[in-house]
Amino acid sequence: MRRKLALGIYLVAGTVDISLGTTYFSARQFMSYHAQAVGAPWQELDAGVQTLILALMKLAGGGWFALGVLTIVMGLAAFKTRSVNASWTLPAVTLISWSASFAATWGVYQATGAQSPWAPSLAMIGFALLAFAIEAPWNSDLQRMKNVKSVDQRYANRQRSQS
């Protein structure tokens, strides 16, 4: 049940990532908080600056889209195969990417006072930590180590009895 709940959180997070990635990748101008941060509307920016900003937004959008696909695929794979490696990798990748997003948006907010979306980034970090805590992959690691010790002990006992 815990794994299903964690999977549900990751699937929602992946969907949010894909939606955000699509929004940024397909944008034709910057977001309203970008205008607040630079103190000018889109139309007043030089064409070169507009091109650069749109390129960076497409880069960010592609990254979020890829993260969303990775989150969904890896989440489903981890659930289906009970992969402990995926159970550690998925939250790590999610936390790294959303921490970078939080740092960027919080930095914009702190430096300019623009209403950047730092709170949703922080919420995504919270969701990743929640899913990780619910799934608790360290319990699987401990169980696997106990199983290995048990197999080693049985092998050693068998070797002694055959001697």
Order of alpha helices (4+ residues) and beta strands (2+ residues): alpha-alpha-alpha-alpha-alpha-alpha
